[in-house]
Amino acid sequence: MSKFKKGEKVRVKRFITRPDRWNPEGDMDKWMGQEVTISGIDNDTYRIVEDDIYWFWHESDFEEIAVFEFLEDKDVLL
């Protein structure tokens, strides 16, 4: 089962060294650190809405985007 769902916003991880399965010329590098939307999932490969070339992405290329909940009572300390 896929960790991420179609329509979900995720962030492409930043890598020091480009993953071996990425385009060797660095054409996928522009997506590092960018927020993207999952458009489709086929087995263990993902597609993203923003990518018009349709590279094959893997679950390990993405990270969840943190969602913060704010308390209405500002006097409460966590």
Backbone hydrogen bonds in HBPLUS format (Angstrom, degrees):
<---DONOR---> <-ACCEPTOR-->    atom                        ^
c    i                          cat <-CA-CA->   ^        H-A-AA   ^      H-
h    n   atom  resd res      DA  || num        DHA   H-A  angle D-A-AA Bond
n    s   type  num  typ     dist DA aas  dist angle  dist       angle   num
A0008-GLU N   A0005-LYS O   3.04 MM   3  5.51 161.1  2.08 135.2 137.4     1
A0007-GLY N   A0038-ILE O   2.72 MM  31  5.17 169.4  1.73 143.2 146.7     2
A0038-ILE N   A0008-GLU O   2.97 MM  30  5.55 166.9  1.99 155.6 156.8     3
A0010-VAL N   A0036-VAL O   2.87 MM  26  5.52 160.2  1.91 155.8 162.5     4
A0036-VAL N   A0010-VAL O   2.78 MM  26  5.52 162.9  1.81 160.3 166.3     5
A0011-ARG N   A0063-GLU O   2.94 MM  52  5.31 170.5  1.95 159.3 161.8     6
A0063-GLU N   A0011-ARG O   2.80 MM  52  5.31 142.9  1.94 149.1 161.1     7
A0012-VAL N   A0034-GLN O   2.97 MM  22  5.61 160.9  2.01 155.9 157.8     8
A0033-GLY N   A0012-VAL O   2.74 MM  21  5.20 151.7  1.82 136.0 142.7     9
A0013-LYS N   A0061-ASP O   2.80 MM  48  5.68 169.5  1.81 151.6 155.3    10
A0022-TRP N   A0019-PRO O   3.01 MM   3  5.50 160.5  2.05 116.8 123.1    11
A0026-GLY N   A0023-ASN O   3.07 MM   3  5.66 164.7  2.09 119.6 124.3    12
A0029-ASP N   A0026-GLY O   3.12 MM   3  5.23 146.5  2.24 102.9 112.8    13
A0031-TRP N   A0028-MET O   3.05 MM   3  5.90 166.8  2.06 126.4 130.5    14
A0032-MET N   A0029-ASP O   2.99 MM   3  5.55 161.9  2.02 119.2 124.6    15
A0034-GLN N   A0031-TRP O   2.93 MM   3  5.27 163.3  1.96 135.8 137.4    16
A0049-VAL N   A0037-THR O   2.87 MM  12  5.56 158.0  1.92 158.0 165.1    17
A0039-SER N   A0047-ARG O   2.87 MM   8  5.44 165.8  1.89 127.9 132.6    18
A0047-ARG N   A0040-GLY O   2.90 MM   7  5.11 146.6  2.01 151.9 149.1    19
A0042-ASP N   A0045-THR O   2.88 MM   3  5.35 167.1  1.90 158.0 162.5    20
A0045-THR N   A0042-ASP O   2.99 MM   3  5.35 167.5  2.00 129.7 133.2    21
A0046-TYR N   A0057-TRP O   2.75 MM  11  4.86 156.9  1.80 133.7 140.0    22
A0057-TRP N   A0046-TYR O   3.12 MM  11  4.86 165.1  2.15 144.5 144.6    23
A0051-ASP N   A0048-ILE O   3.31 MM   3  5.61 153.2  2.38 108.0 115.5    24
A0061-ASP N   A0058-HIS O   2.79 MM   3  5.38 161.7  1.82 121.5 127.9    25
A0062-PHE N   A0059-GLU O   3.12 MM   3  5.71 166.4  2.14 119.4 123.6    26
A0076-VAL N   A0073-ASP O   3.27 MM   3  5.93 169.5  2.28 119.7 121.9    27
